[in-house]
Amino acid sequence: MKTFGLINKILLKHYQLGDLFHIEQNFRGYVNANYEFETLRYGKKYRYMLRHYAETRKEEDIRFEHALLKELKRRQFDLSPRLVNTIDNKTYLKFRSHIKTREKYDLIAVFEWLPGEDRYTWDG
């Protein structure tokens, strides 16, 4: 999941975000793998975060997290990231990894980038 090509393929197939031109892993989290990425769409740059959930995360927990984020959005709370839906209008993507012997699914979600200063970072 760490390669530009694989993430680009997933984004092109399942999201309508434009052309991926920059991606880097964000090492702030310690459970999931997170990536900051930028796309170019209609001549404008957009910034997002992709979360590749850890294998230990249960799908029902992810659904709960996403329901909570949607409710916060509905209530106009603007300090939490907005989920970006897939082409199929889902808040996360479930797919088999490129490793064929693996029995589990990979789960990812894309979030809009939250602007501003990170005053409460988990680094250090």
Backbone torsions as a table, in degrees:
resi	resn	phi	psi	omega
1	MET	NA	-3.6	-173.3
2	LYS	-90.5	0.2	-175.3
3	THR	-96.5	147.2	177.3
4	PHE	-57.4	-44.7	-176.7
5	GLY	-61.1	-44.5	-178.9
6	LEU	-66.7	-45.2	179.8
7	ILE	-65.3	-41.4	178.1
8	ASN	-60.2	-43.0	179.1
9	LYS	-61.0	-44.9	179.2
10	ILE	-63.1	-45.8	-178.5
11	LEU	-64.6	-42.7	-179.8
12	LEU	-64.9	-37.3	-176.2
13	LYS	-78.9	-34.3	-169.3
14	HIS	-116.6	-8.5	-179.2
15	TYR	-133.2	157.7	175.5
16	GLN	-114.3	75.1	-174.2
17	LEU	-114.6	-3.2	-177.4
18	GLY	99.6	-163.4	-177.1
19	ASP	-91.2	125.4	177.4
20	LEU	-71.3	128.7	177.1
21	PHE	-129.1	-10.1	177.8
22	HIS	-151.7	137.0	175.3
23	ILE	-150.7	142.5	174.1
24	GLU	-150.2	147.9	179.9
25	GLN	-75.7	139.8	177.2
26	ASN	-104.1	116.6	-173.2
27	PHE	-93.4	17.6	-178.2
28	ARG	-71.3	-35.1	-179.1
29	GLY	-80.0	162.1	178.6
30	TYR	-124.4	-3.9	178.7
31	VAL	-107.7	-52.1	-178.3
32	ASN	-101.2	161.5	172.9
33	ALA	-94.1	128.0	-178.0
34	ASN	-119.9	143.6	-178.9
35	TYR	-132.7	132.7	170.7
36	GLU	-91.0	135.7	176.7
37	PHE	-146.2	157.7	179.2
38	GLU	-124.8	144.7	177.0
39	THR	-126.4	163.3	174.9
40	LEU	-120.0	121.7	-178.0
41	ARG	-138.1	122.5	-178.5
42	TYR	53.5	38.4	176.7
43	GLY	78.6	6.2	-178.6
44	LYS	-119.3	141.7	178.8
45	LYS	-86.1	140.9	175.6
46	TYR	-131.2	147.2	-178.0
47	ARG	-121.3	138.1	-176.9
48	TYR	-141.0	172.3	170.9
49	MET	-126.7	134.7	175.3
50	LEU	-109.6	128.5	176.9
51	ARG	-109.3	122.7	173.8
52	HIS	-101.7	105.0	-173.7
53	TYR	-67.1	143.5	177.8
54	ALA	-64.2	150.8	179.8
55	GLU	-59.4	-23.9	-178.5
56	THR	-77.9	-13.8	-179.7
57	ARG	-74.2	132.3	178.4
58	LYS	-85.6	141.8	-179.0
59	GLU	-60.1	-36.5	179.3
60	GLU	-64.5	-32.7	177.2
61	ASP	-68.8	-37.5	177.9
62	ILE	-67.0	-41.8	177.5
63	ARG	-61.2	-40.6	178.0
64	PHE	-64.2	-47.1	178.6
65	GLU	-56.3	-43.9	-177.7
66	HIS	-70.7	-35.8	176.0
67	ALA	-63.8	-40.3	177.9
68	LEU	-63.7	-44.2	178.4
69	LEU	-63.4	-38.8	178.1
70	LYS	-66.4	-38.3	178.3
71	GLU	-67.1	-39.8	176.8
72	LEU	-61.8	-40.4	177.2
73	LYS	-63.4	-44.6	-179.9
74	ARG	-58.7	-34.8	-179.6
75	ARG	-88.3	8.6	176.6
76	GLN	64.3	29.5	173.2
77	PHE	-78.2	120.7	-171.8
78	ASP	-107.3	15.5	179.3
79	LEU	-102.0	7.4	175.9
80	SER	-119.9	149.8	-177.4
81	PRO	-69.5	151.2	176.7
82	ARG	-91.7	135.5	175.9
83	LEU	-73.5	145.1	174.2
84	VAL	-105.8	120.8	-178.5
85	ASN	-75.5	152.6	174.1
86	THR	-73.9	174.2	175.3
87	ILE	-57.5	-33.5	178.6
88	ASP	-82.9	9.9	178.5
89	ASN	65.0	35.3	175.3
90	LYS	-106.5	153.5	-177.9
91	THR	-87.0	-11.4	175.4
92	TYR	-146.7	163.0	-177.3
93	LEU	-115.9	131.8	179.1
94	LYS	-115.5	122.0	-178.0
95	PHE	-150.3	159.7	175.8
96	ARG	-81.6	139.1	178.1
97	SER	-64.5	164.4	177.2
98	HIS	-69.7	-9.6	176.8
99	ILE	-86.8	109.0	-170.8
100	LYS	-68.5	-24.8	-177.3
101	THR	-79.5	-8.3	-176.1
102	ARG	-78.0	135.8	-178.3
103	GLU	-91.8	-25.5	-177.1
104	LYS	-85.4	163.2	176.7
105	TYR	-97.2	153.9	169.3
106	ASP	-91.6	143.6	178.6
107	LEU	-125.7	126.4	177.7
108	ILE	-132.2	157.8	173.7
109	ALA	-141.3	151.1	177.1
110	VAL	-115.6	136.4	-179.1
111	PHE	-123.3	146.7	170.3
112	GLU	-66.3	149.1	-179.6
113	TRP	-75.3	134.2	175.7
114	LEU	-88.4	119.4	179.0
115	PRO	-76.1	164.0	174.7
116	GLY	111.0	-177.6	-177.0
117	GLU	-87.6	139.9	175.7
118	ASP	-89.8	93.8	-176.5
119	ARG	-80.8	-20.4	-173.6
120	TYR	-124.6	48.1	-176.7
121	THR	-64.8	153.9	178.6
122	TRP	-89.7	-5.1	179.1
123	ASP	-64.3	145.0	173.0
124	GLY	69.8	NA	NA
